[in-house]
Amino acid sequence: LAGATHHLEKRFFYDLEALIAKNPREANLGGVPNVTSKVRAYIRLRAANKDLVPENIDLQMLGEDFVWALVFFLLRSGHTKEAVEYVASNAVAFRTIDRNFITYITNYYKSKEKRLPRELQDRINNEYNQRVRIAPEHSIDPFRMACYKVIGRCEIEKRDLGSLYSTMEDWVWLQFILAREVNRMGEIATEVYGLSEVQTTIRGIGARHFSKGGADQSGGFGVFFYLQVLAGLYEEAVKYLYT
């Protein structure tokens, strides 16, 4: 789980840097080219290309930053420390936007298992569910909900990024970042989601989209082999290539 997650995050950041290098004028990186500045430039590019979110959705701003998009893409690229530092450096402003988020992301970062204490876990889930239930359509920044989903494993049965434009790799990363290997005896049944569940999901994708005949003709078998390797299904991956 850790290896696959780390790989998907590194690969995303590599692609992010490549996109900035390809479009230097539009990205307008400037200043100190640190991780946060690069993510800002990436968001600037995506916004200019109109493929950040659908047009009818408004994103929350903090100064010149699309604040939740910035935090999300820092998490997506594996830079949780930088995400915490960004939130902490804007603590006063952040508390007016979301008074509890600093507590959530700080505890998430400090935990080796990336788990929130039970009290915070219940609180973040309640906040997430309340927003989903009562907020008018398109009124919530989808990146905010994505940050909550990642940090709080909110609505774990729905493992997608909602209305965000996302790639197959974004979706696969979400499966791995939400998975936890824990003692199942002490876990609430609805929160159990580990490696075996990820593997079951990958097998299901194979049965639906990469069964013999369909994928082979389009060259898509390489994609399924990649997914199997990420999920540690090595023997099944080799067997699949043989067929």
Disulfide bonds with the S-S distance in Angstrom:
none
